Amino acid sequence: MARPALELADIFRLHGPCYRQEHDLPFHQHRLMQAIENCRTPALGSVVEWCDHCQYTHIRYRSCRNRHCPKCQGLARACWLKQRQAELLPIEYFHVVFTLPEEIAAIGFYNKAVVYDILFRITAQTLLEIAADPKRLGVEIGFFAVLHSWGQNLHFHPHLHCVVPGGGLAPGGERWIHARRRFLLPVKVLSARFQTLFIRALQQAHDAGKLQFFGDLAALSARACFARYLAPLKNKKWVVYAKAPHHGPQQVLDYLGRYTHRVAISNQRLLALEDGQVTFQWKDYRDNQQKHMTVAAGEFIRRFLLHSLPPGFQRIRYYGFLANCHRVSRLALCRSLLAAPVSNLLPRASDYLDLLFQLTGINPRLCPCCGIGMLIRLVFPPPRPQMVNTS
């Protein structure tokens, strides 16, 4: 793939130093900006590939592998999609989205780790409880959830995408129960339960002293003020969206795959960097049109950093019969009940070259020039910083 004319790294290199001087950024945001700036440059070292047959020589610079970098994670994304495809069952799947209202998003802006964890936990509890209700499906379902915190214009918009099979295991695991073809669980029931559980969990987090408030929300540190802030939300409609994909679960996987291993924006959407202004492409879902937006470089960096993940935070999680602790055995049971063929997951690869070979069928160790010789790789570490003589 050809290198885009403009990259996020270009914006960071030109305007990042000034932005970091003007703003008191947390350490992990300093690190991610530095990683993106240095990605695939001599600063991270290089790899020289030399063919032992035709002497073809190629130099490439090493990647930063930061999960926020739009140039990295391509191989990790491909592997993740391949694994999820292998786990698909021969049934209808549903795409369910849980969105936080603006008032809760404002709290989450200063308390990402706490609010994101509550979002995952309450979403899972809502789906699992209602699906297990004998008045509904009365089954154990399995699903995975992916966190998104951005809209097309890069504003803060936390929501959770869930991919849920249309049915589940009956109590005791003796049979599979199918959901209605165009109906998984009632959205109004999901929304009401999600709202109740989330407000309760947020209040408990406040009581435990886990939330911090600044600026216009500073007064919410007081319990009575926080309770008054939450009160109107109990009567507000919370958005839960659910539909079956028209072209099967692969459609949802392909859609989510664009975001699972990338944050906020791709390099392909960046159009121009001129006179300290960044222009990027975005889709306005109100009229379904592609549009251009121009903002100051500092504002663009601010919007991007809104979506930096808390250190160590897992933004893809698995629940029900897809939970990591028993996924293999429960999927085997599901397949036996559905009389479905067993899908093999990708075998463990010793390194990324083996994984690339498994995914593409192309041997990356073979010379691309002559197709006969093997590439010998020499790894050169990044240059050491020069010592400054202060004498």
N, C-alpha and C positions, 0 to 999 in steps of 0.2 A: 504494500500500500504506500502511495506517495506521501511524503511528509506534507502536512497542512501548511499553508502559507503563514499562518499565525498559530502559535501555541500558547497555552496557559503559562508555560515556562518563560516565554518571551515577556509576557506582562509582568510576571514576578521579578524577572531580572532587571527590567527597566524601572519599575515602580515599587517593587518590594522593599528595597532598603529604606526609602523615604517613609513608606507606610509603617514599617517596623519601628522607626525612630519616633513617629508621631503617636503610636498606639502601644499600650502596655499589654502585649499579647502573652497568653500562657505559653509555657515551654513547648508543648506538643504542637502548637501552631507554628512556632518558629521552626521546629524540626521539619514539619511537612512542607513549608515553603522552601526551605533550604534543599530538601530532597528533590522537589519538583524542579527547582532551578538547576540542580546538578545532574539530573537524570540524563543518561546517555551523552555525557560530556567527559572530557579527560579527568575531571575532578573525582570521578568514581572509579577510575582505572579503566583498563581496556583488555580486550581479548584479541589476539592475533591468530587467524586461522590460515594454515599453510597446507597445501595439497602435496602429499608425498609422491604423486605421479607427474603432475603437470606444473608444479610449483606455483599454482594459483595462490595469491595472498590477499587476505581481506582483514581489515581492522574494524572492529565494532566496539563501541563504548558500552559499559555496563549500565544496567537499569537500576533505579532506586528501589523498586518493588514496594513503594509506599502505596497503600490502598486508596489514597486520594489522588494519585497521579493518573491523568487521562492516557498516558502512554504505556503504563504498566498494567499488569493483571489480566492481559489478554489470554494467556495460557491458563491461568487459574479459572477464568470465566468459562473457557471452552471445556475444561475438565469438569467444572461444576455442572454445566448443562448436560454433559454426557452422562454423569452419574444420575442426575434427576430423570433423564430420559429412560435410563435403565430401570428406574423404580416405578415408572408409570404402569398403572393397571388398565385393563381393557374396558374402561367405563367412562362415563361423562365426568368432567371436572368442572368446578366452579371457581370463579375469581371473585374474592370478597375483599373489600377495602374498608378499613376502619380509619376515620379521620377525626382529629382533635379540633374542637372549636377554637376560635381565635383567642378567647380568654385563657384557655388552658395552654395554648401554644406560647402565649406571652410568659407564662410561668416556666414552661419548658425551655425557653430561650436562655434562662439563667441556671437551669437545673436539668441539663440534658440527660445525664446518666440516670438520675432518679426518675424523671418523667418517661424517658424511653423504656426503662425497665418496667414501670407500671403499665405502659401501653402494651408491651409484649405480654406481660402476665395476665392482664385483664382481658385482652383479646382472646388469648388461649382459653382462659377460664370460661368466657362467654360462649365460645364455640363448642367446647367440650361439654359443658353443662347442658346447654340447650339440645345438642345432638343426642345426649344420653337420656334426655327426658322421654319417658314412655309415651307421652302425649304427642311428641314430635316424631323423631326417627327411632329413638331408643337404641342407639348404637354407639360404639367407640369409633370415632373418626380419626384420621391422621392427616396432618397438613404441615406445610412449612410457611413461614412468614418472613417478609423482607421489609426492612425499614427504609422509607424515603422521607427526607426532611425538606425537600425543595419542590417548587413549582417551576414552570418553564421560564419565568422571569427571575429565578433564583431567590425569591423571597422565602422566608421561613414558613414551611407548611408541612408539619410532621403528620405522617399517615403510614399505615401498615397494609401491605399487600399480602393476601393469603391465597394459596392455591390448595383447594380442598376437593378430594374425591367425592363423587355423588353417591354416597352410601358409607357403610361401615360394618364392623363386626358386631354381631348380636351378642348379648351377654353370654359368657361362657365360650365365645368364639366358635360356636357350632355351625353357624351359617352366615352368609353375607346378605345384608338387607340393602336394597337399592333405594335411592331417593327418587322423588318424582323427576321426570325427565327435564323439565324446565324450572324446577323448584328444589332448592336445598333446604333452607331453613327460613322462616318468616323474618324479613328484614326489620319490620317494626319491633318484633320481639327481641331480635339481636340488638337493635339500637337502644331500646329501653334498658335491657339488662347491662349492656356495656356502659351506658351512662351512669346507672346506679352504682355499679361496682367501681368504676373509675373515680367518681367523686368521693366515695368512701375511702378508697386506697390513698387518694391524694390528701384527704384530711388526716389520715393516719400518719402519712409521711410528714405532714406539717407538725402534728403533735409530737412526733419523735425527733423534731429538730433537724430533719434532713433537707429542708428547703431553704434557699437563700433568696433574698429580694433586694433589688436595687432600683434606683431611679424612681420612676412613677409608681412602681409597685412596692416601694420600701415599707409603706404602711401595712402591707399584708403580713408582716412578721407578727403582728398582734392577732391572737386567735379569733377574737370577735370580728375584727375587720376581715380576716380571711373567710370566716363563715358567711359574712354578708356578701363577699365577692362571689362565693360559690352558689349562693341561694338562687339567683336567676337562672343558673345553668341547669337546675333541676327541672325547669319547665321549658327549656330550649330543646329543639330537635337536633340530635346528634346524627351526623351523616354516616350511615353504613350502606355501602353499595355492593350489590351482588348480582352476578349474571354468569350464565354458562358461556364459555367461549364458543363462537360460531364454528370454528375450524379445529376444535379439539384442544386438549391440554398443551400441545406443542406450540400453539399460538401464544398462550400465556407465558410459557417458558421463554420463547423468543423475545417477547416484550420485556419481561422482567430481566432477562439476561443482559439487556442493554444497560441495566442499572445496578445489578448485584455486585459487580466488582469495579464500579466507578462512582464518583461522587459529583453531583451538581451539574456538570456540563462537560461535553466532549470538545476536543479541539476542532472538530468539523463544524461546530456551531459558531466558532469565533470568526468574525469577518474582517475587522480592521482595528488597528491601534494607531490613532493619529491625534496629535496635539493633546496628549494626555487623556484621550477619550477612547473607550472600548465599545465597539459595535458588535453585537451578537444576534443570532437568529433565535426566535422563540415562536411557539405556536399558541395562538389565542383560541382557547377552546370555546369561547362564546360565539365566534363565527367560523371556527375551524380553519383559520387562515394562518399562514406563515408570515411573520412580521419581523422587523428589525428594531432593536432597542439600542440606544447609545447612552452610556453613563460614564462618569469620570472614572479613571483607572482605580483611584482609591476606593470609590463606592463599589466597583466591580470586585475588588479584592475582599472588601468587607462582606459582600453578599456570598462570595465563595466560602470564606472562612466560617460563615454561619453554620455550614453543614459539615464542618470537621467533626469527626466522631470522638467521643471521649476515649482516652487511652485504654486499649484492651477490650473495647466494647464489641460484642458480637451482633452484627446487624442482620444475620440470617439465622433463624432458629427453627427447631423441628419439634412437633408435638404429637400426642396420641400414639397411634401405632407407627408413626414415623420418628418418634423420639430416638435419639442416638443409642440409648441403653438397650433397646430391644428391636431396632428397626429390621434387622436381617430376619429374625425369627418370625416377627409379626407379618412382614411382607410375604414370607414364604407361606404362612397360613392363609393370607388373603388370596394369593395366587392359586393355592390348592382349592379353595372354596369357589373361586371363579373359573376353575379349570383353565387357567392362563399359563402360557409357557414361562419358564424361568428366564429372567434376563440377567446376564452376567455383568457385574460392575467392572470398571477398569481395574486391572491388576495393579498392585503397587509398583511404581516406577522407582528405579534407583536414583535417577536425576531427571532434570527437566528435558534433556535430549531424548531419553527413553519415553517420557510422557508425550513429547511432541510426535514421536514416531507412532505411538499408539493411537493418537488422535487423528493424524493426517495420513499415515501410511507412507510418509516420505522420510527417508533416512537422513537426518540432519548431519550425520557424520560423513556422508558421502559427498565428494567434491561436486558442487553445482556446475562447475565449468566442464570438466572432462567426464564426469560420471563414473570414473574408474577408481581414482585414488581416494584415500581416506584423509579427512582433515585432521591435522595435528593442531591442538589448541594450546597456546601459550598465554597464561593469564598474567597481566601486569597490574600490580596494586596501584591505588591512587598515589599521586606524588605526596611526599611529606611536606607539611607546611614549613616554609623557610624560617629559620631563627633570625630574630632581629637583634643586631648588635647594638646594645645600649651604652657601650663604653665610650 
